[in-house]
């Protein structure tokens, strides 16, 4: 990957995080740092990779938002990033999915 690809990826992550923050319930808007948001996004992508979702040939893939939120919470605790409530992380996963057009923006 060259520097331009990294820059584009970082810019997309910034846009994704801004979108997620807009959708969060008011009590969660200031709860997480930017570094935590970047960690959450990376962990969501790790989940997609490990679960095989990205390798599916099916047009429809069942995505369990609760399962992803629990995965993030477990990984964050294991990696000593923090102790996060999967119920809070649910909204972050939902925002990432909506940003990428995987779920309806109005859910």
C-alpha positions as CSV (number, residue, x, y, z in Angstrom):
1,X,0.0,0.0,0.0
2,X,1.4,3.4,-0.9
3,X,1.0,6.7,1.1
4,X,-1.9,7.8,-1.1
5,X,-3.8,4.7,-0.2
6,X,-3.1,5.2,3.5
7,X,-4.3,8.8,3.2
8,X,-7.5,7.8,1.5
9,X,-8.1,5.0,4.1
10,X,-7.5,7.5,6.9
11,X,-9.9,10.0,5.3
12,X,-12.6,7.4,5.0
13,X,-12.1,6.4,8.6
14,X,-12.5,10.1,9.6
15,X,-15.7,10.3,7.6
16,X,-17.0,7.1,9.1
17,X,-16.3,8.2,12.6
18,X,-17.9,11.6,12.0
19,X,-21.0,9.9,10.6
20,X,-21.2,7.5,13.6
21,X,-20.8,10.4,16.1
22,X,-23.8,12.2,14.4
23,X,-26.0,9.1,14.9
24,X,-25.0,8.3,18.5
25,X,-27.5,8.9,21.3
26,X,-26.6,12.2,23.1
27,X,-25.3,10.4,26.2
28,X,-22.7,8.6,24.1
29,X,-21.5,11.4,21.9
30,X,-18.6,12.4,24.2
31,X,-18.0,9.1,25.9
32,X,-15.3,7.7,23.5
33,X,-12.0,9.2,22.4
34,X,-11.1,9.4,18.7
35,X,-8.4,6.8,19.4
36,X,-11.1,4.5,20.7
37,X,-13.3,5.1,17.7
38,X,-10.4,4.1,15.4
39,X,-9.8,1.0,17.5
40,X,-13.5,0.1,17.3
41,X,-13.4,0.5,13.5
42,X,-10.3,-1.7,13.2
43,X,-11.9,-4.3,15.4
44,X,-15.1,-4.3,13.3
45,X,-13.0,-4.9,10.2
46,X,-11.2,-7.7,12.1
47,X,-14.5,-9.3,12.9
48,X,-15.6,-9.1,9.3
49,X,-12.3,-10.8,8.2
50,X,-12.4,-13.5,10.9
51,X,-16.1,-14.3,10.5
52,X,-15.8,-14.9,6.8
53,X,-18.5,-12.3,6.0
54,X,-16.2,-10.7,3.4
55,X,-15.6,-14.0,1.7
56,X,-19.3,-14.9,1.2
57,X,-20.6,-15.4,-2.3
58,X,-24.1,-14.9,-1.1
59,X,-26.0,-11.8,-2.1
60,X,-27.5,-11.7,1.5
61,X,-25.3,-12.0,4.5
62,X,-26.8,-12.2,8.0
63,X,-24.9,-9.7,10.3
64,X,-25.6,-9.8,14.0
65,X,-24.9,-6.3,15.4
66,X,-25.0,-7.6,19.0
67,X,-22.4,-10.3,18.1
68,X,-20.0,-7.7,16.6
69,X,-20.5,-5.3,19.6
70,X,-19.7,-8.2,22.0
71,X,-16.6,-9.1,19.9
72,X,-15.4,-5.5,20.2
73,X,-15.9,-5.4,23.9
74,X,-14.1,-8.8,24.4
75,X,-11.2,-7.7,22.2
76,X,-10.8,-4.3,23.9
77,X,-10.7,-5.9,27.3
78,X,-8.2,-8.6,26.1
79,X,-6.0,-5.9,24.5
80,X,-6.3,-3.7,27.6
81,X,-7.9,-0.9,25.6
82,X,-10.8,-0.5,28.0
83,X,-13.9,-2.1,29.5
84,X,-16.8,-1.2,27.2
85,X,-20.5,-2.0,27.4
86,X,-21.6,-3.9,24.3
87,X,-24.9,-2.0,24.5
88,X,-23.0,1.2,23.9
89,X,-20.9,-0.4,21.1
90,X,-24.0,-1.6,19.4
91,X,-24.6,2.0,18.2
92,X,-21.1,2.3,16.8
93,X,-21.5,-0.9,14.9
94,X,-24.9,0.2,13.6
95,X,-23.4,3.5,12.5
96,X,-20.5,1.8,10.6
97,X,-23.0,-0.5,8.9
98,X,-25.3,2.4,7.9
99,X,-22.3,4.5,6.7
100,X,-21.3,1.7,4.4
101,X,-24.9,1.2,3.2
102,X,-25.1,-2.3,4.6
103,X,-28.2,-1.4,6.7
104,X,-30.9,1.2,6.1
105,X,-29.8,4.6,7.4
106,X,-33.2,5.0,9.1
107,X,-32.9,1.9,11.4
